[in-house]
């Protein structure tokens, strides 16, 4: 699978986010957890990759089956809701 640069950037961003599970990346981009790990290894400096792996290993929010909640799969509960395109009306 060939990914565009913008897709790679988004995958890296989603992988760094604590509350975005690997299943969300699989759903949106078709990459399994192991493929995301390989992509992160390739795209990041070795020290950054080690820090990221240490952070996500065993983190319940990164694995849907380990999460204690069902709602908000793609969105943090603290994230502001956008309604009626209110951001562009500022």
C-alpha contacts under 8 A as a table, 3 or more apart, distances in Angstrom:
res1	aa1	res2	aa2	distance
3	X	7	X	6.04
3	X	8	X	6.39
4	X	7	X	5.21
4	X	8	X	6.35
5	X	8	X	5.08
5	X	9	X	6.16
6	X	9	X	5.08
6	X	10	X	6.22
7	X	10	X	5.06
7	X	11	X	6.11
8	X	11	X	5.09
8	X	12	X	6.18
9	X	12	X	5.23
9	X	13	X	6.16
10	X	13	X	4.95
10	X	14	X	6.05
11	X	14	X	5.06
11	X	15	X	6.02
11	X	25	X	6.77
11	X	36	X	7.69
12	X	15	X	5.04
12	X	16	X	6.27
12	X	40	X	6.60
13	X	16	X	5.25
13	X	17	X	6.41
14	X	17	X	5.15
14	X	20	X	6.07
14	X	25	X	7.18
15	X	18	X	7.68
15	X	20	X	7.02
15	X	21	X	7.86
15	X	22	X	7.23
15	X	25	X	7.88
15	X	36	X	7.66
16	X	52	X	7.16
17	X	20	X	5.62
18	X	21	X	7.79
18	X	56	X	7.75
18	X	61	X	6.39
18	X	62	X	6.49
19	X	61	X	5.26
19	X	62	X	6.33
19	X	74	X	7.78
19	X	75	X	7.57
19	X	76	X	6.57
20	X	24	X	6.55
20	X	61	X	6.96
20	X	62	X	5.99
20	X	73	X	7.17
20	X	74	X	6.10
20	X	75	X	7.57
21	X	24	X	5.47
21	X	25	X	7.15
21	X	61	X	6.11
21	X	62	X	3.95
21	X	63	X	5.17
21	X	64	X	5.94
21	X	73	X	7.54
21	X	74	X	7.91
22	X	25	X	5.17
22	X	26	X	6.32
22	X	32	X	7.33
22	X	33	X	5.83
22	X	62	X	5.83
22	X	63	X	6.13
22	X	64	X	7.61
23	X	26	X	4.88
23	X	27	X	6.00
23	X	32	X	7.64
23	X	33	X	7.79
23	X	63	X	7.15
23	X	64	X	6.69
24	X	27	X	4.96
24	X	28	X	6.16
24	X	73	X	7.60
24	X	74	X	6.76
25	X	28	X	5.22
25	X	29	X	5.65
25	X	30	X	6.92
25	X	31	X	6.45
25	X	32	X	7.64
26	X	29	X	5.40
26	X	30	X	4.35
26	X	31	X	4.68
26	X	32	X	5.44
26	X	33	X	7.55
27	X	30	X	5.81
27	X	31	X	7.96
31	X	34	X	7.98
31	X	35	X	5.68
31	X	36	X	6.25
32	X	35	X	5.26
32	X	36	X	6.34
33	X	36	X	5.07
33	X	37	X	6.27
34	X	37	X	5.04
34	X	38	X	6.27
35	X	38	X	5.02
35	X	39	X	6.11
36	X	39	X	4.98
36	X	40	X	6.07
37	X	40	X	5.09
37	X	41	X	6.13
38	X	41	X	5.05
38	X	42	X	6.24
39	X	42	X	5.10
39	X	43	X	6.06
40	X	43	X	5.15
40	X	44	X	5.79
40	X	49	X	6.61
41	X	44	X	5.67
41	X	45	X	7.61
41	X	46	X	7.13
41	X	49	X	5.81
44	X	48	X	6.08
44	X	49	X	5.73
45	X	48	X	5.25
45	X	49	X	6.14
46	X	49	X	5.08
46	X	50	X	6.23
47	X	50	X	5.18
47	X	51	X	6.26
48	X	51	X	5.07
48	X	52	X	6.12
49	X	52	X	5.05
49	X	53	X	6.10
50	X	53	X	5.14
50	X	54	X	6.13
51	X	54	X	5.23
51	X	55	X	6.23
52	X	55	X	5.01
52	X	56	X	6.23
53	X	56	X	5.35
53	X	57	X	5.80
54	X	57	X	5.58
55	X	59	X	7.17
56	X	59	X	5.10
56	X	62	X	6.69
59	X	62	X	5.67
59	X	63	X	7.22
60	X	63	X	5.55
60	X	64	X	7.51
60	X	66	X	4.90
60	X	67	X	5.29
61	X	64	X	6.77
61	X	66	X	6.98
61	X	67	X	5.45
62	X	67	X	7.92
63	X	66	X	5.48
63	X	67	X	6.52
64	X	67	X	5.31
67	X	70	X	7.46
70	X	73	X	6.66
72	X	75	X	4.88
72	X	76	X	6.04
72	X	77	X	6.59
73	X	76	X	7.83
75	X	79	X	6.81
76	X	79	X	5.30
82	X	85	X	6.35
82	X	86	X	6.38
82	X	87	X	7.18
83	X	86	X	5.91
85	X	88	X	5.88
85	X	89	X	6.90
86	X	89	X	5.12
86	X	90	X	6.88
87	X	90	X	5.84
